[in-house]
Amino acid sequence: MAKTNDAAESSYGASDIQVLKGLEAVRKRPGMYIGSTSSRGLHHLVYEVVDNSIDEALAGYCDSVAVTIHADDSITVTDNGRGIPVDIHPVEKIPGVELAMTVLHAGGKFDKHSYKVSGGLHGVGVSVVNALSETLKVWIKRDGKEHYMDFTRGDTTTKLKQLGTVKGKESGTKIWFKPDAQIFTELVYDFSILASRLRELSFLNKGVMISLKDERAGQEREETYHAKGGLKEFVAYLNANKKVLHNEIVYLDAEKDDIGIELALQYNDGYNENVFSFVNNINTHEGGTHLTGFKSALTSVINKHLDKSSFAKKDKEAKLSGEDAREGLTAVLSVKVREPQFEGQTKTKLGNSEVESAVKTTVNEWLATYLEEHPRVANIVLEKALAAARAREAARKARDLTRKKSALDVGNLPGKLADCSLSDPAMCELYLVEGDSAGGSAKQGRDRMFQAILPLRGKILNVEKARIDKILSNEEIRTIITAIGTGIKEEFALDGARYHKIIIMTDADVDGAHIRTLLLTFFYRQMPELIESGMVYIAQPPLFRVAKGKEEYYAYDAAERDEIAKRLGGGADGKANINVQRYKGLGEMNPEQLWKTTMDPETRTILKVNVEDAVMADSIFQMLMGDEVEPRRIFIEQNAKFVSNLDI
C-alpha cells in the first residue's frame, strides 16, 4: 500500500483513544451486554433484575418476587430479600446501591461470602439495565428504614434519601424502569416470553413465589408460579401433553463435593428425548460436564440392571446405547456450582470437570438403588429401551440408504433434486418446495448458480408420532436427508451440510401451513443443530398481485394490498381498472414472478427460524403434533381469536 503524508491519517496518539466512562460503554455498544436491542434484549432487562432477586432466594433470604408490566410497558420488579446495601462503600465513598446501579461488575456476586452461588447468564448486573433505561427508580427497605434513588440513562438524578421507617423486620428491593427508546428498536413486552422464563425460574427454585401481572389495556392478566415440588413439577409440566409410562416422577435432591444436584425424570410413550440441564438457573443449551455425567450414569445403571434382569436371559447379546436408554425420557437436571466455567459460543456449556464426576457418582448410586426398590418402573424402562434398540437396528439398515459415498459423489443425490452449480455450501441454498407444479416454476425461475430445488410430493410423515426406523423408511424424508447431507440424530455432522440456507417454500393456505409445520417438526426433532446454526428459513411468497396497466405490485397481506390499491387510485374491489389477484398457491405464479417476489435475494423476504426457548418449543410441538387430542383442542379454542389470516 502506498504511504501517505496526510498528517490527519498518520498521527495516532493518546488523544485518539476514546475513553468511555461509567456506563457510556453500555449505551455505546448495548448488544455486547444484552445480546441485541430488539425484543430479545428488551426482555433481557427484566431477566437481569429478576436474577438479582433470585440470587437472594438462592442465598435463603427471599421467597417472593413480583413482576409488573405497566400500561406504558415500563416494568416493576419487587422482592422481599435483604434489600440492596445503602451504607457508604469504604473505598468508593458512595452508597452501595449507587455503586451497584452505576458501576459495571459491582455487586455482591463477586464476593464469595455474600452469595454462595448466583445466576444470570451474562452477569452484567442491574447497572446495565440502568444504563439502557430512560428512567430507573429504586426503593429499598432494610434495617427498619425505606430509602429511594432515581436515575436517568445511567446517571444519578436523585441522591439516596430516606423516605421513612418500615414496620418490624420488613425488607426488600423494588425497581421500576422504563427502557430507553433511543436504544431499543422494540419497546413492547410479550407476556408469554416473560411468563415462560418466570415459570422456569419457579421450577428451578422450589418454594419461591413468582408473580407476573400485565396492566396494559385489553391485556390485563395475572399469573403466579409457585413450585413447591421444584423439578418434579417441571417434569410434570413438560409431560402434561404426553402419555406417561409410570406415574411417579423419579426425584433426586443431593449435595456432593459442595455441588448441589437436583434431578427429576419420567418416561413417556413418545420416541423423543427431552433432557434439559441448568447451572445456577442458566439453561445450558449446549450441555456440558453435568449433562455428560448424568447421561453416562443413566446408561451405565440401566445396562447393569438389564444384565441382571429376565430380559438378559432371553437375549444374552442385549446391549443398550445411551440413545436407547433415553428414548421417551423427560428429565431436568439442575446443579448449583460456586464458580461455573462456561464454554461454547453462547456461553451455555458447562466446563467444570469436577461437576461431571460429582453428578455421575451421585446419579449412579441413587438410580441403581431406586430401580432395585421399584421393579415395576425398572421393567417399564427396560422394555422401552429394548424396543428402542430393536428400532435402532432397523433404522441402521434404512439409514444406509441416505448416505452418500463421498462429498464429491453426486450420483447418490435424489433424482428430483435440481442441484446448483456452486460447490461451496456457504454460497448455496436449498428450496424445499411444495408440489411438482411450484417446483417446476422454481426450477425455471431460480438462479442455477447457487439455488437448488427439491420438490416435495404431498405431506411428509409426522415425525412426532414415529420411531426412527419408520422415519427413515419414508421416501420423502430420506430424500431430504440425502439432499442436505448432514445425516440425522447421533450421526448428524454439520460440516456435511451441502447448503447453508435451507428454505421452506409452501403455499399460503392451510395445507401449505401444515406442510411447513411438518417440516419444522422434522428439523426440530431430527436435525435441531440446523436450526441452532441459523440455517433454516421460511420463504414469504406474496398473497396478492395488484396491477394497473403496466404497473404491478405484490402485497404480503390485505392491509398492504389495500394500501397499494389506494395509491394506484382505486379500491381493492377491482374498480378504477385495478386488477387484484389472490394467489392461492405458488403454482399460480410464473417463474419470473416467483423469482422476483420470493427467490431473488435482492427483493425477497425470508424468515430465519430460531428457538429462543427450547422448553416452550418442545411443549408446543408435542401439543400440536402429538397423539393427545384434548390439549390441542384447548389450545385451538384459546388461540383461535388471534388468527388473522385463515383460508376456509
C-alpha positions as CSV (number, residue, x, y, z in Angstrom):
1,M,0.0,0.0,0.0
2,A,1.3,3.5,-0.9
3,K,2.4,5.7,2.0
4,T,0.6,9.0,2.6
5,N,1.9,12.2,4.1
6,D,-1.6,13.3,5.2
7,A,-1.0,14.4,8.8
8,A,-4.6,13.6,9.8
9,E,-4.1,10.0,8.8
10,S,-0.6,9.4,10.0
11,S,-1.0,10.9,13.6
12,Y,-2.1,8.4,16.2
13,G,-1.5,9.4,19.8
14,A,-3.1,9.0,23.2
15,S,-5.6,11.7,22.4
16,D,-7.1,9.5,19.7
17,I,-8.1,6.8,22.2
18,Q,-11.7,7.2,23.2
19,V,-12.4,6.6,26.9
20,L,-15.9,5.7,27.8
21,K,-16.5,6.5,31.4
22,G,-19.1,5.0,33.8
23,L,-21.9,3.3,31.8
24,E,-21.1,5.1,28.5
25,A,-19.7,1.9,27.1
26,V,-23.0,0.1,27.6
27,R,-25.0,2.8,25.8
28,K,-22.4,2.8,23.0
29,R,-22.4,-0.9,22.4
30,P,-25.6,-2.3,24.1
31,G,-25.5,-5.5,22.1
32,M,-22.3,-6.6,23.8
33,Y,-24.1,-6.6,27.2
34,I,-27.6,-7.8,26.5
35,G,-27.3,-9.5,23.1
36,S,-29.4,-7.2,21.0
37,T,-31.5,-4.0,21.1
38,S,-34.6,-5.8,19.7
39,S,-37.2,-7.8,21.5
40,R,-34.6,-10.3,22.9
41,G,-32.6,-7.5,24.6
42,L,-35.7,-5.8,25.8
43,H,-36.8,-8.9,27.7
44,H,-33.3,-9.5,28.9
45,L,-33.5,-6.3,31.0
46,V,-36.2,-7.9,33.1
47,Y,-34.2,-11.1,33.5
48,E,-31.2,-9.2,34.8
49,V,-33.3,-7.5,37.6
50,V,-35.2,-10.7,38.4
51,D,-31.9,-12.6,38.6
52,N,-30.8,-10.3,41.4
53,S,-34.0,-11.3,43.3
54,I,-33.5,-15.0,42.6
55,D,-29.9,-14.7,43.9
56,E,-31.4,-13.5,47.2
57,A,-33.6,-16.6,47.1
58,L,-30.7,-18.9,46.4
59,A,-28.9,-17.4,49.5
60,G,-32.0,-18.1,51.5
61,Y,-33.2,-14.5,52.1
62,C,-36.1,-14.2,49.6
63,D,-39.2,-16.2,48.9
64,S,-41.4,-13.8,46.9
65,V,-40.7,-11.9,43.6
66,A,-43.3,-9.9,41.7
67,V,-43.0,-8.6,38.1
68,T,-45.5,-6.0,36.7
69,I,-45.8,-4.8,33.1
70,H,-47.3,-1.3,33.4
71,A,-49.6,0.4,30.8
72,D,-46.7,2.2,29.2
73,D,-44.5,-1.0,29.0
74,S,-42.4,0.1,31.9
75,I,-41.5,-2.7,34.4
76,T,-41.5,-3.1,38.2
77,V,-39.7,-5.9,40.0
78,T,-40.3,-6.3,43.7
79,D,-38.8,-8.8,46.1
80,N,-38.7,-9.4,49.9
81,G,-34.9,-10.0,50.1
82,R,-32.4,-8.2,52.3
83,G,-32.5,-5.0,50.2
84,I,-29.5,-3.6,48.3
85,P,-27.0,-2.2,50.8
86,V,-27.3,1.6,51.4
87,D,-24.3,2.1,53.6
88,I,-21.3,4.0,52.3
89,H,-18.7,1.9,50.4
90,P,-15.3,2.2,52.2
91,V,-13.3,2.8,49.0
92,E,-15.7,4.4,46.5
93,K,-17.3,6.6,49.2
94,I,-20.8,6.3,47.8
95,P,-23.8,4.3,48.9
96,G,-23.7,0.6,48.0
97,V,-26.9,1.0,45.9
98,E,-25.5,3.8,43.9
99,L,-22.3,1.7,43.2
100,A,-24.4,-1.3,42.1
101,M,-26.5,0.9,39.8
102,T,-23.8,3.0,38.2
103,V,-20.6,0.8,38.0
104,L,-20.2,-2.3,35.8
105,H,-19.4,-5.5,37.6
106,A,-20.0,-4.0,41.0
107,G,-22.0,-6.3,43.3
108,G,-22.1,-9.0,45.9
109,K,-21.8,-11.8,43.4
110,F,-18.1,-11.2,43.2
111,D,-17.7,-11.7,46.9
112,K,-17.9,-15.5,47.8
113,H,-19.1,-14.6,51.3
114,S,-22.2,-12.7,50.0
115,Y,-23.5,-15.3,47.6
116,K,-22.6,-19.0,47.6
117,V,-23.9,-19.3,44.0
118,S,-25.5,-16.8,41.7
119,G,-27.4,-17.0,38.4
120,G,-27.8,-14.8,35.4
121,L,-26.3,-15.7,32.0
122,H,-24.3,-12.6,31.3
123,G,-23.9,-11.5,34.9
124,V,-23.7,-7.9,33.7
125,G,-25.9,-6.7,36.5
126,V,-28.6,-4.1,37.2
127,S,-26.2,-1.3,36.2
128,V,-26.7,-2.3,32.5
129,V,-30.5,-2.1,33.0
130,N,-29.9,1.4,34.5
131,A,-27.7,2.4,31.6
132,L,-30.3,1.3,29.0
133,S,-33.3,2.8,30.7
134,E,-34.8,6.2,30.1
135,T,-35.5,6.3,33.8
136,L,-34.9,3.9,36.7
137,K,-36.2,4.2,40.3
138,V,-35.3,2.1,43.3
139,W,-36.9,1.7,46.7
140,I,-35.0,-0.2,49.4
141,K,-36.4,-1.4,52.7
142,R,-33.8,-2.6,55.2
143,D,-32.7,-2.1,58.8
144,G,-36.2,-0.6,59.6
145,K,-35.9,2.2,57.0
146,E,-37.1,2.9,53.5
147,H,-34.6,4.6,51.0
148,Y,-35.1,5.9,47.5
149,M,-32.9,6.9,44.5
150,D,-33.6,7.6,40.8
151,F,-31.5,7.7,37.7
152,T,-31.7,9.0,34.1
153,R,-29.9,6.9,31.4
154,G,-27.5,5.6,34.0
155,D,-26.7,8.9,35.7
156,T,-27.8,9.6,39.2
157,T,-30.7,12.1,39.3
158,T,-31.7,12.0,43.0
159,K,-29.1,11.1,45.6
160,L,-30.0,8.4,48.1
161,K,-32.6,9.7,50.6
162,Q,-34.6,8.2,53.4
163,L,-38.3,8.2,53.0
164,G,-39.3,7.0,56.4
165,T,-39.4,3.9,58.6
166,V,-40.9,0.4,58.0
167,K,-42.7,-1.9,60.3
168,G,-40.9,-4.7,62.0
169,K,-38.3,-6.6,60.0
170,E,-39.8,-5.8,56.6
171,S,-37.1,-5.7,53.9
172,G,-36.7,-5.9,50.2
173,T,-36.0,-4.1,46.9
174,K,-38.4,-2.5,44.4
175,I,-37.0,-1.4,41.0
176,W,-39.0,0.4,38.4
177,F,-37.5,1.1,35.0
178,K,-38.6,2.3,31.5
179,P,-36.5,1.0,28.6
180,D,-34.9,3.8,26.5
181,A,-36.5,4.4,23.1
182,Q,-33.1,5.8,22.0
183,I,-31.6,2.4,22.4
184,F,-34.3,-0.2,21.7
185,T,-36.0,-0.9,18.3
186,E,-38.7,-2.8,20.1
187,L,-40.4,-1.4,23.2
188,V,-43.4,-3.7,23.7
189,Y,-43.2,-6.6,26.2
190,D,-44.5,-10.1,25.3
191,F,-46.3,-11.6,28.3
192,S,-45.8,-15.2,27.2
193,I,-42.0,-14.7,26.8
194,L,-41.7,-13.3,30.4
195,A,-44.1,-15.9,31.7
196,S,-42.0,-18.7,30.2
197,R,-38.8,-17.6,32.0
198,L,-40.5,-16.8,35.3
199,R,-42.3,-20.2,35.3
200,E,-38.9,-21.8,34.6
201,L,-37.3,-20.0,37.5
202,S,-40.1,-21.1,39.9
203,F,-39.5,-24.7,38.9
204,L,-35.7,-24.3,39.4
205,N,-36.1,-22.6,42.8
206,K,-38.7,-24.6,44.7
207,G,-40.8,-22.7,47.2
208,V,-40.2,-19.2,45.7
209,M,-43.5,-17.5,44.8
210,I,-43.1,-15.6,41.5
211,S,-45.9,-13.5,40.0
212,L,-46.4,-11.7,36.7
213,K,-49.0,-9.0,36.2
214,D,-50.0,-7.2,33.0
215,E,-51.7,-3.8,33.4
216,R,-51.9,-2.9,29.7
217,A,-55.3,-2.0,28.4
218,G,-57.1,-5.1,26.9
219,Q,-54.3,-7.4,28.1
220,E,-55.0,-7.4,31.8
221,R,-54.0,-10.7,33.4
222,E,-52.0,-12.1,36.3
223,E,-50.3,-15.4,36.8
224,T,-48.5,-16.8,39.8
225,Y,-45.8,-19.5,39.7
226,H,-45.1,-21.5,42.8
227,A,-43.5,-24.9,42.5
228,K,-43.3,-26.5,46.0
229,G,-42.1,-29.7,44.4
230,G,-39.3,-28.0,42.3
231,L,-38.1,-30.1,39.4
232,K,-40.8,-32.7,39.9
233,E,-43.4,-30.1,38.9
234,F,-41.2,-29.1,36.0
235,V,-41.2,-32.6,34.6
236,A,-45.0,-32.9,35.2
237,Y,-45.4,-29.7,33.2
238,L,-43.2,-30.9,30.4
239,N,-45.1,-34.3,30.2
240,A,-48.6,-32.7,30.6
241,N,-49.5,-33.4,26.9
242,K,-47.8,-36.9,26.9
243,K,-48.9,-40.4,28.0
244,V,-46.5,-41.2,30.8
245,L,-45.3,-44.8,31.4
246,H,-45.1,-44.6,35.2
247,N,-47.0,-42.1,37.4
248,E,-44.2,-41.5,39.9
249,I,-41.7,-38.9,39.0
250,V,-38.2,-40.1,40.0
251,Y,-36.6,-37.4,42.0
252,L,-33.1,-36.7,43.4
253,D,-32.0,-33.7,45.6
254,A,-28.5,-34.1,47.0
255,E,-25.2,-32.4,47.5
256,K,-21.8,-33.8,46.5
257,D,-18.4,-32.1,46.9
258,D,-20.2,-28.7,47.6
259,I,-22.2,-29.1,44.4
260,G,-26.0,-29.0,44.7
261,I,-27.6,-31.6,42.4
262,E,-31.3,-31.8,41.7
263,L,-32.8,-34.2,39.1
264,A,-36.3,-35.3,38.1
265,L,-37.1,-37.8,35.4
266,Q,-40.1,-39.6,34.0
267,Y,-40.6,-41.8,30.8
268,N,-43.4,-41.3,28.3
269,D,-44.6,-43.4,25.3
270,G,-43.0,-41.0,22.8
271,Y,-39.9,-41.5,20.8
272,N,-38.1,-38.3,21.5
273,E,-35.6,-37.5,24.3
274,N,-36.3,-34.3,26.2
275,V,-33.5,-33.6,28.7
276,F,-32.9,-30.0,29.9
277,S,-30.0,-29.0,32.0
278,F,-29.3,-25.9,34.1
279,V,-26.4,-24.4,36.1
280,N,-27.3,-21.8,38.7
281,N,-30.6,-21.3,36.9
282,I,-28.9,-20.8,33.5
283,N,-30.3,-23.0,30.7
284,T,-27.2,-24.8,29.4
285,H,-28.5,-25.4,25.8
286,E,-25.2,-26.9,24.8
287,G,-25.0,-29.2,27.8
288,G,-21.6,-29.7,29.4
289,T,-20.0,-31.8,32.1
290,H,-23.0,-32.0,34.3
291,L,-25.1,-33.4,31.4
292,T,-22.3,-35.8,30.4
293,G,-22.2,-37.2,33.9
294,F,-25.9,-37.7,34.1
295,K,-26.1,-39.4,30.7
296,S,-23.2,-41.7,31.4
297,A,-24.6,-42.7,34.8
298,L,-28.1,-43.4,33.3
299,T,-26.8,-45.6,30.5
300,S,-24.5,-47.5,32.9
301,V,-27.1,-48.2,35.5
302,I,-29.8,-49.3,33.1
303,N,-27.4,-51.7,31.3
304,K,-26.3,-53.1,34.7
305,H,-29.9,-53.6,35.6
306,L,-30.5,-55.2,32.2
307,D,-27.7,-57.8,32.8
308,K,-29.4,-58.9,36.0
309,S,-33.0,-59.0,34.5
310,S,-35.1,-61.7,32.9
311,F,-34.7,-59.9,29.6
312,A,-31.0,-60.8,29.5
313,K,-31.8,-64.5,29.9
314,K,-33.9,-64.3,26.7
315,D,-31.2,-62.3,24.8
316,K,-27.7,-62.6,26.1
317,E,-26.5,-60.2,23.5
318,A,-28.8,-57.4,24.6
319,K,-26.9,-54.1,25.0
320,L,-28.4,-50.6,25.2
321,S,-26.9,-47.5,23.8
322,G,-27.3,-44.1,25.5
323,E,-29.9,-43.2,23.0
324,D,-31.9,-46.3,23.6
325,A,-31.9,-45.6,27.4
326,R,-33.2,-42.1,26.8
327,E,-36.0,-42.7,24.3
328,G,-39.2,-41.2,25.7
329,L,-37.3,-39.7,28.7
330,T,-38.2,-36.3,30.1
331,A,-35.7,-35.1,32.6
332,V,-34.5,-31.9,34.1
333,L,-31.1,-31.6,35.8
334,S,-30.2,-28.6,37.8
335,V,-26.8,-28.1,39.5
336,K,-25.6,-25.3,41.8
337,V,-21.9,-24.6,41.4
338,R,-19.9,-21.9,43.2
339,E,-17.7,-20.9,40.3
340,P,-19.1,-22.2,37.0
341,Q,-16.9,-22.1,33.9
342,F,-18.7,-21.8,30.6
343,E,-17.6,-22.8,27.2
344,G,-19.1,-22.6,23.7
345,Q,-20.1,-19.7,21.5
346,T,-23.2,-18.9,23.5
347,K,-21.6,-19.4,26.9
348,T,-24.2,-22.1,27.8
349,K,-21.9,-25.2,28.0
350,L,-20.5,-26.1,31.4
351,G,-16.8,-26.9,31.5
352,N,-16.1,-27.7,35.2
353,S,-14.6,-31.2,35.2
354,E,-15.3,-31.8,38.9
355,V,-19.1,-31.5,38.2
356,E,-19.1,-34.4,35.9
357,S,-17.7,-36.9,38.5
358,A,-20.0,-35.5,41.2
359,V,-23.1,-35.9,39.1
360,K,-22.0,-39.3,37.7
361,T,-21.3,-40.8,41.1
362,T,-24.4,-39.4,42.8
363,V,-26.8,-40.5,40.0
364,N,-25.1,-43.9,39.7
365,E,-25.7,-44.7,43.4
366,W,-29.1,-43.2,43.7
367,L,-30.6,-44.6,40.4
368,A,-29.3,-48.1,41.0
369,T,-31.0,-48.2,44.4
370,Y,-34.2,-46.7,43.0
371,L,-34.5,-49.4,40.3
372,E,-33.8,-52.1,42.8
373,E,-36.6,-50.8,45.0
374,H,-39.0,-50.2,42.2
375,P,-39.0,-53.2,40.0
376,R,-42.2,-52.2,38.1
377,V,-40.7,-48.9,37.0
378,A,-37.4,-50.7,36.2
379,N,-39.2,-53.2,33.9
380,I,-41.0,-50.4,32.1
381,V,-37.8,-48.6,31.4
382,L,-36.0,-51.8,30.2
383,E,-38.9,-52.7,27.9
384,K,-39.0,-49.2,26.4
385,A,-35.2,-49.2,25.9
386,L,-35.1,-52.6,24.3
387,A,-37.8,-51.7,21.9
388,A,-35.7,-48.6,21.0
389,A,-32.7,-50.8,20.5
390,R,-34.6,-53.0,18.0
391,A,-35.8,-50.0,16.1
392,R,-32.2,-48.6,16.1
393,E,-31.0,-51.7,14.3
394,A,-33.8,-51.5,11.8
395,A,-33.0,-47.8,11.4
396,R,-29.3,-48.6,10.8
397,K,-30.3,-50.5,7.7
398,A,-32.6,-47.8,6.5
399,R,-30.1,-45.1,7.2
400,D,-27.6,-46.7,4.8
401,L,-29.9,-45.6,2.0
402,T,-29.4,-41.9,2.9
403,R,-25.6,-41.9,3.0
404,K,-23.5,-40.5,0.1
405,K,-20.3,-42.3,-0.9
406,S,-18.3,-39.1,-0.7
407,A,-18.8,-35.3,-0.7
408,L,-17.8,-35.2,-4.4
409,D,-20.1,-38.0,-5.4
410,V,-23.4,-36.6,-6.6
411,G,-24.6,-39.9,-8.1
412,N,-26.4,-40.7,-4.9
413,L,-28.4,-37.5,-4.8
414,P,-32.2,-37.7,-5.3
415,G,-33.3,-37.7,-9.0
416,K,-35.8,-34.9,-8.5
417,L,-33.3,-32.6,-6.9
418,A,-32.3,-29.8,-9.2
419,D,-28.9,-29.0,-7.8
420,C,-26.9,-25.8,-8.1
421,S,-23.5,-25.5,-9.8
422,L,-21.6,-23.9,-7.0
423,S,-19.9,-26.4,-4.6
424,D,-19.3,-24.0,-1.6
425,P,-22.1,-24.7,0.9
426,A,-21.8,-21.2,2.3
427,M,-22.9,-19.8,-1.0
428,C,-25.6,-22.4,-1.7
429,E,-29.3,-22.6,-0.7
430,L,-31.9,-25.4,-1.0
431,Y,-35.5,-24.7,-1.5
432,L,-37.9,-27.3,-0.2
433,V,-40.9,-26.7,-2.4
434,E,-44.5,-27.9,-2.0
435,G,-45.7,-29.8,-5.1
436,D,-44.4,-30.5,-8.6
437,S,-46.1,-27.5,-10.2
438,A,-44.4,-24.9,-7.9
439,G,-41.3,-27.0,-8.1
440,G,-41.3,-26.6,-11.9
441,S,-41.7,-22.8,-11.6
442,A,-39.0,-22.6,-9.0
443,K,-36.6,-24.7,-11.2
444,Q,-37.2,-22.4,-14.1
445,G,-37.1,-19.1,-12.1
446,R,-34.1,-19.8,-9.9
447,D,-30.5,-18.8,-10.2
448,R,-28.9,-22.1,-11.1
449,M,-25.6,-21.0,-9.9
450,F,-26.4,-21.1,-6.1
451,Q,-30.1,-22.2,-5.8
452,A,-31.1,-25.9,-5.6
453,I,-34.8,-27.0,-5.8
454,L,-36.2,-30.1,-4.2
455,P,-40.0,-30.5,-4.9
456,L,-41.9,-32.5,-2.2
457,R,-44.9,-34.6,-3.1
458,G,-47.8,-34.1,-0.6
459,K,-47.3,-34.1,3.2
460,I,-44.3,-35.7,4.8
461,L,-44.5,-38.1,7.8
462,N,-45.3,-36.5,11.2
463,V,-42.1,-37.5,13.0
464,E,-43.6,-36.6,16.4
465,K,-45.6,-39.8,16.2
466,A,-43.0,-42.1,14.6
467,R,-39.9,-44.0,15.8
468,I,-36.6,-43.6,13.9
469,D,-37.0,-46.8,11.8
470,K,-40.3,-45.6,10.4
471,I,-39.0,-42.1,9.8
472,L,-36.1,-43.5,7.7
473,S,-38.3,-45.7,5.7
474,N,-40.3,-42.7,4.5
475,E,-39.2,-41.9,0.9
476,E,-39.7,-38.1,1.1
477,I,-37.7,-37.8,4.4
478,R,-34.9,-40.0,3.0
479,T,-34.8,-37.6,0.0
480,I,-34.5,-34.5,2.3
481,I,-31.8,-36.1,4.4
482,T,-29.7,-37.2,1.4
483,A,-30.0,-33.8,-0.3
484,I,-28.9,-31.9,2.8
485,G,-26.0,-34.2,3.5
486,T,-25.6,-33.9,7.3
487,G,-27.2,-37.2,8.4
488,I,-29.6,-37.1,11.4
489,K,-29.7,-37.7,15.2
490,E,-26.4,-39.1,16.6
491,E,-24.8,-39.3,13.2
492,F,-25.5,-35.6,12.4
493,A,-22.5,-33.7,11.2
494,L,-22.9,-30.0,10.4
495,D,-19.8,-29.9,8.3
496,G,-21.6,-32.3,5.9
497,A,-24.2,-29.7,5.0
498,R,-24.3,-29.1,1.3
499,Y,-26.3,-25.9,1.7
500,H,-26.1,-23.2,4.5
501,K,-29.6,-21.9,3.7
502,I,-32.5,-24.4,3.7
503,I,-35.6,-22.5,2.7
504,I,-39.1,-24.0,3.2
505,M,-41.4,-22.6,0.5
506,T,-45.1,-23.7,0.7
507,D,-48.4,-22.3,-0.4
508,A,-50.0,-19.5,1.6
509,D,-53.0,-21.7,2.6
510,V,-53.9,-24.2,5.3
511,D,-52.3,-27.2,3.6
512,G,-49.2,-25.2,3.0
513,A,-49.1,-24.2,6.7
514,H,-49.5,-27.9,7.6
515,I,-46.6,-29.0,5.4
516,R,-44.4,-26.2,6.8
517,T,-45.2,-27.4,10.3
518,L,-44.4,-31.0,9.4
519,L,-41.1,-29.9,8.0
520,L,-40.3,-27.7,11.0
521,T,-41.2,-30.7,13.3
522,F,-38.8,-32.9,11.4
523,F,-35.9,-30.4,11.6
524,Y,-36.5,-29.6,15.3
525,R,-36.7,-33.3,16.3
526,Q,-34.1,-34.9,13.9
527,M,-31.7,-32.0,12.9
528,P,-32.0,-29.4,15.7
529,E,-28.4,-28.3,15.0
530,L,-29.5,-26.9,11.6
531,I,-32.0,-24.5,13.4
532,E,-29.5,-23.7,16.1
533,S,-26.9,-22.8,13.4
534,G,-29.4,-20.4,11.7
535,M,-29.6,-22.4,8.5
536,V,-33.4,-23.0,8.3
537,Y,-35.6,-20.3,6.8
538,I,-39.2,-19.8,5.7
539,A,-40.0,-18.2,2.4
540,Q,-42.6,-15.4,2.3
541,P,-44.5,-15.5,-1.0
542,P,-46.9,-12.7,-1.6
543,L,-50.7,-13.2,-1.2
544,F,-51.8,-10.7,-3.8
545,R,-50.7,-9.2,-7.1
546,V,-52.1,-5.6,-7.6
547,A,-51.8,-4.3,-11.2
548,K,-53.0,-1.3,-13.2
549,G,-51.9,-1.1,-16.8
550,K,-48.2,-2.0,-17.0
551,E,-47.7,-1.3,-13.3
552,E,-47.7,-4.3,-10.9
553,Y,-47.0,-4.6,-7.2
554,Y,-47.1,-7.5,-4.8
555,A,-48.7,-7.5,-1.4
556,Y,-48.0,-9.8,1.5
557,D,-51.2,-9.1,3.5
558,A,-54.6,-7.5,3.0
559,A,-53.5,-4.2,4.5
560,E,-50.6,-3.8,2.1
561,R,-53.0,-4.8,-0.8
562,D,-55.4,-2.1,0.1
563,E,-52.6,0.5,0.5
564,I,-51.3,-0.3,-2.9
565,A,-54.7,-0.2,-4.5
566,K,-55.4,3.2,-2.9
567,R,-52.1,4.5,-4.1
568,L,-53.0,3.4,-7.7
569,G,-56.2,5.4,-7.4
570,G,-58.8,2.7,-6.6
571,G,-60.0,0.1,-4.1
572,A,-59.2,-3.5,-3.7
573,D,-62.6,-4.4,-5.2
574,G,-61.1,-4.0,-8.7
575,K,-62.5,-0.6,-9.6
576,A,-60.6,2.1,-11.4
577,N,-59.1,-0.5,-13.8
578,I,-57.2,-2.1,-10.9
579,N,-56.7,-5.8,-11.1
580,V,-56.2,-7.7,-7.8
581,Q,-55.2,-11.3,-8.0
582,R,-55.2,-13.6,-4.9
583,Y,-52.5,-16.2,-5.0
584,K,-53.8,-19.5,-3.6
585,G,-50.7,-21.4,-4.5
586,L,-47.1,-20.9,-5.6
587,G,-48.0,-22.7,-8.9
588,E,-50.2,-19.7,-9.9
589,M,-47.0,-17.6,-10.3
590,N,-45.0,-17.9,-13.4
591,P,-41.2,-18.5,-13.0
592,E,-40.4,-14.8,-13.4
593,Q,-42.9,-13.7,-10.8
594,L,-41.7,-16.4,-8.3
595,W,-38.1,-15.3,-8.7
596,K,-39.0,-11.6,-8.4
597,T,-41.2,-12.0,-5.3
598,T,-39.9,-14.9,-3.4
599,M,-36.4,-16.1,-4.6
600,D,-34.4,-13.1,-5.6
601,P,-32.0,-12.2,-2.7
602,E,-32.2,-8.6,-3.6
603,T,-36.0,-8.3,-3.2
604,R,-37.3,-11.4,-1.2
605,T,-38.2,-11.6,2.4
606,I,-37.2,-14.8,4.3
607,L,-37.7,-15.6,7.9
608,K,-34.9,-17.2,9.9
609,V,-36.2,-20.0,12.2
610,N,-34.9,-19.6,15.8
611,V,-35.6,-21.5,19.0
612,E,-35.4,-18.9,21.8
613,D,-37.0,-21.2,24.4
614,A,-36.3,-25.0,23.9
615,V,-38.7,-25.9,26.8
616,M,-41.6,-24.0,25.2
617,A,-40.8,-25.3,21.7
618,D,-40.8,-28.9,22.9
619,S,-44.2,-28.3,24.6
620,I,-45.7,-26.7,21.5
621,F,-44.5,-29.3,19.1
622,Q,-45.8,-32.1,21.4
623,M,-49.2,-30.4,21.8
624,L,-49.8,-29.6,18.2
625,M,-48.2,-32.7,16.6
626,G,-48.5,-35.4,19.2
627,D,-51.2,-38.1,19.9
628,E,-53.1,-36.4,22.7
629,V,-56.2,-34.6,21.2
630,E,-57.6,-32.8,24.2
631,P,-54.6,-30.4,24.8
632,R,-54.6,-29.5,21.1
633,R,-58.4,-28.7,21.2
634,I,-57.9,-26.5,24.3
635,F,-55.0,-24.7,22.6
636,I,-57.1,-24.0,19.5
637,E,-60.0,-22.7,21.5
638,Q,-57.8,-20.4,23.5
639,N,-55.9,-19.0,20.5
640,A,-58.4,-19.0,17.6
641,K,-59.2,-15.4,18.3
642,F,-55.6,-14.4,17.5
643,V,-55.7,-15.9,13.9
644,S,-55.5,-13.1,11.4
645,N,-55.3,-14.9,8.1
646,L,-57.1,-18.2,7.7
647,D,-58.3,-19.7,4.4
648,I,-61.6,-21.5,4.6
